[in-house]
Amino acid sequence: MATINLGSIKFNWKGAYAGGTAYVVDDVVSYNGSSYVCILASTGNLPTNATYFEQMSSAGTNGTDGTDLGTTLTTQGDIVYRDASGLARLGAGTSGQVLQTGGTGANPSWTNVSSDFVKLTSGNFGASSSISIDGFYSSDYSNYKLYLYNLENSNQQTRARFNFGGSPATSSDYRTVSDGAQNAAGSGNYAQGVAEWGVDHINLTNWGATNGYGDICIIDIIDPQTTGFYKRIQYQISTYFSTENQVLNGHAIYVTNDSVASTGITIFSSGGNTYPSTSKYALYGIK
């Protein structure tokens, strides 16, 4: 039978520290995630008392509020970072956002992608007589460009109004001027110009496209969030109506004393005709 030298067995694992247990030299206990070895027999003295215990190992860094990372990171997409006091959770941002540093001494955050020219929204008219493109202006951009495609709307004009508080302004405070060229069968080429003063809309076309050929319109919306006296746009459009080809350039302003920022723009048919589902729009922000 093998002989065991009891003198070579030094440490005696005692598990979690208990205040009523008598500990002797070389007893080892756990306390608050760390381990301690008894160096002087005692009862009721905490392991943190260096007279009776010596620390053998230290607990790792905890997460927020004393929890571990498994508790700190609660949801798919979470990430962990260090704030001013310790580890912290940053929940997932919204789709398309990117992680942005605030620099030394600041916490990271999710932010929207921002560049000199960014698409903010797009879609189709959904077989309706109007579309409101609202809520996409922000301090990130000064100006905006709106593209309209396939505005097939026979014998009707396509018009626009500025939105305020989500609703189109219908007061007679619009001023528009357009110029362009047109080719009419049997009539030759001729230039045309239209000016409207004190109307309740902006005319984007003289007539709507027909025979399956859709208007294409590009609108520059200039500083719509200004609280100044004027809200301005300029536009270019090409259209095909029956036997007439039209190319127009236009400028328009909305004069208001309200000093309220515009929130969007409404595009609509003059006679309430329904645009086809193929009519589309895309709004871009420009710095």
N, C-alpha and C positions, 0 to 999 in steps of 0.2 A: 504494500500500500504506500502511495506517495505521501510524503511529509510536507505539510504546509506551514510556512513560517508566518504566524499571525502578525509578527512585527513588520512584515513588508506590506501589509494591507493598511493603507493610510486613510483613504476617504470613505466615509459612510453616508450614502445618499439617504436623506430623510424626507425628501419631497418638499412640498410647500411649507413655509415657515408657519409655526403655530405658537402663539404667545405662552401657552401653558405647558409646553414641552421643555424638558431639561436637555440642553445640548452640551455635548462634550467636545473636546478638541478633535478635529478632523471630521466632524459631522458637516454635511453639505446640504444646504437648503436653497429653495428658489423663492424669490421675493420680487414682485412687480416686474417680472420678465427677466431679471438678472439672477445669478447664482452666487452664493456666499459660503465660505468655509469657516467653521468655528475655530477660533484660536485661543479662547479662554472659556472654560465651562461657565454656563449661566442659564438662567430661566427668565423669560419675559423681556429680554433686551433685543430690540429690533436688529436685523442683519446690517442695517446702515450704521450701527454703532461700532465704530472702528476699534473700540477696546475689546470687543468680543468676537467680531467677525471681520473677515477680509474678503473683498469682492474678487470673484474668480472670472466672471464674464458679465458683460453689460447688454441690456436690451437694445435692439435696433431702433432706428428712428421711426416714430409713429406718424400716421397721417393726421388729417384734420380731426380736431377734438379728441385726440388720444386713440383714434381707431387706426386699424391697419389699412393697407392699400386696397384690400379686398372689399372693405366697407366704404372707403373714400370714393372709389370708382364704382358707381352704382348702375350706370347705363351704358349701353353700347355707343361708342363714339366719344366717351369721356376721355380727357387727358389729365395728367397730374403735373402741377408746376409748384414752385416755391414762392409763396407770397412773403410779406414782411415778417411773418411769425413762424411759418412752417409749411408743410406740404398742403396743397389745396387742390380742389377739383375744378376743372373748367368743362362744363357741359358742352355737348356738341352744338355747333352753330346751325344755321339754316342752310339748306342746299345751295351750293355754289359759293358760299363764303370761304374766305381764306384766313389763316392764322396770322395775326399781326403783332409784332413786338412793340411795346411802348418804350423800349430803351431801358437803360440801367435805372433801377429803382422804381419800375412800374410793372404791372402785371400784363401778360399777353391777353389778347382778346380776338374774337372772331369779327371780321369786317367784310363788307361787300367789295367785290372786285371793282376797282376804279382805275380808269385810264382816260386818255384823251377822247376816245370815241367808243362807247359801249352800248350794245342793244339792251334796252330796258324792258321792252315787252313787244309781243307780236301776236297776231291771231287773225281771225276772219270776222266778217260782219254777221255771220250766222243767219243769213236770209232775213235781215231786218232792214228798216228804213233809216236807221241811224246807229252810230256807235259812239260811246263816250269813252275816251282814253284819259283816265283820271287817276291821280294819286301817285304818279311816277316822277314828278318833279322833285328835286331835292337840292340842298346846298352844294352837292358834289359837282353840279353842272350849271353853267351860265346859260347855255343855249341848247336847243334840241332840233333834231331833224326827223320829220315824219314822212314815211313813204306809204303811198296808197296805190294798190294794184287792182286792175280788173274791175273798175267801178262801172260796170254795165248797168245803165239806168236810162233807158230810152226816153227821150223828150223831157227829161228832168235835169235841173241843175244840181250839182253837188255843192253844198254850202258848209260853212264852218262857223262855230261860235266859241268864244273863250269860256271856260268853266271857272266858276268861283264857288268855293265851298262844295265842290262836287256837282254843281248844276250849271247849265249853260246860261249865259247872260243874254236876255232877249230885248234889252232896251235899245232904242234907236241911236246908238252911239258909235256905230261902225262907219269907217271911211275906207273905200276901196278904189283902186285904180288898176286896170289891166290893159295890156297891149299885146298884140300878136299878129299872126298871119293865118289866112284861111284859104283853102282852095275849094271852090264850089263848081260842080260840073256845069259847063256851059256859061259860066260867069267869069272865068279867068281867076287870076290871083288878086287878092286885095288885102290890105292891112286893116286892122280894126282896133278900136280902143273903147273901153267902157269905164266910166267913172260913176261911183255911187256914193252919196253923201247922206248921212243921217238915216241909215237903214239898220235893221235888226239882225244882220248876218253878214258874212263874208262870202261872196260868190267865188268859187274855185273854178267852175266851168260855165260856159255859155249854154251848152247842151250836154246831155249825158250820152255816153257811147251806146251804140246799137250794133246789130248784125254780128254779135259775138266778139267785137273788138272793145277791149276795156280801156278806160282812161288810166293813165299813169301820172300820178301827181307827187311832187316833192315839195314839202313845206318846211321852211326854216322858221322856227318859233324862237323869237329873240327875247331873251331875258324875261320870261313869263312871270317870274316871281318878284319882279320889281314892284314896289309899292308907289311908284311914280305915276304920272298922269296918263301915260300911254302904254298899251300892250300892243306889240307889233308882230306881224308875220310877213314873209314874202314867199311866193310860190311859183313853181313852174309846172306846166301840165301839157300833155299831148293827148289828143282825143280823136276818135273817129266817129262821126255821126252821119249815117246814111252815106251820101256821096261827098261829104265835106270832111276834109282833114284840118284840124286846128292845132296850132301850137301857141300857147299863151304864157306870158309872164305877168305876174301881178304883185301888188304890194297892198297891205291893209293894216289899219291900226284900229284899236278900240280905245275910245276916249272916255275916261271915267274919273270922277272926283272921289271915288270910294277909297283910294289908296290901299287896295287889298290885293294880295298876290293871287295870280291865277293858279288853279290846281290841275288844269288839264284842258282838253279841247274836245268838242263834239262835232262829228262829221254827220251830215244828214242830207236827205233828198228833199228838193224843194216842194214836190207834190206828194210826198209820202210813199213813193214807189219803193218796193222792196229790192234791196241789193241782193244779188245771188250769193250763195255760200262761197263762191270762188273769189269774192271781193276780200282783199286782205290789207293789213296794215302792219307797220313795224316802226317803233319809236326808238330813237337813239339819243343818248346824252352826249354833249360836246363840252369840253372844258375850254 
